[in-house]
Amino acid sequence: MSYSERLHCEIIKKQADANFVNLETAIKTYDRDAAVCGAPAWRYVYHTIHSADCWFF
């Protein structure tokens, strides 16, 4: 792997780590039944976790 590829991978890893910390905070603090654009907030969290599972794991 080239230096550039390693650098890009490290940047992606740091951003993904930050995103997962933010998701964890949201899961611990949000009102699951609050309406967000006409849908319950839990649907957005579920979608985010599903997308992370598809793209990162």
N, C-alpha and C positions, 0 to 999 in steps of 0.2 A: 504494500500500500504506500502510495506516495505521501509526502509531507502535506500536500494540499488536501488529499482525501482524509488523512488523519485529522487535520484541522477542521474540516467540515463535519466530520463525525463527532468531534468534541463539541463543536458549537451546537449541533443537533441534540446531543446528549444533555448539555447544560440547559437548553431551552425545554426539553421534554421533562427534565427533573423539576424545573420551576413550574411547569404546567401541572404536573402531578401534585406538587405541594399546594397549588391553588385549588385544584379539584378536591383534595382532601379537606382543606379548610372550608370549602363550599359545602361539602357533604356534612360536615360537623355542625354547620351554623345556619343553613338555609331552611326556610319554611317550605316543606315539601308540597303543601297544597296551595301555595300562593300562585296566583294567575300571572303567567308571563306570556304576553301576546296571545291571550285566549286559551292557553294550555297550562296544566299544572306544572310547576317547576321541576318536579321529579322526572318528568319526561325528558327534559333537557339534560339532566344529569345522567339518566339512563343512556341517552343517545351518545353523550360524550364518552362514557365508559365503553359502550359498544364500539364506537369508532376507534378508541385507543386499543381495544382488544384486536380489532381488525388490522390496524396499521403498525402497532408497536410490538405486539407479543408474538 
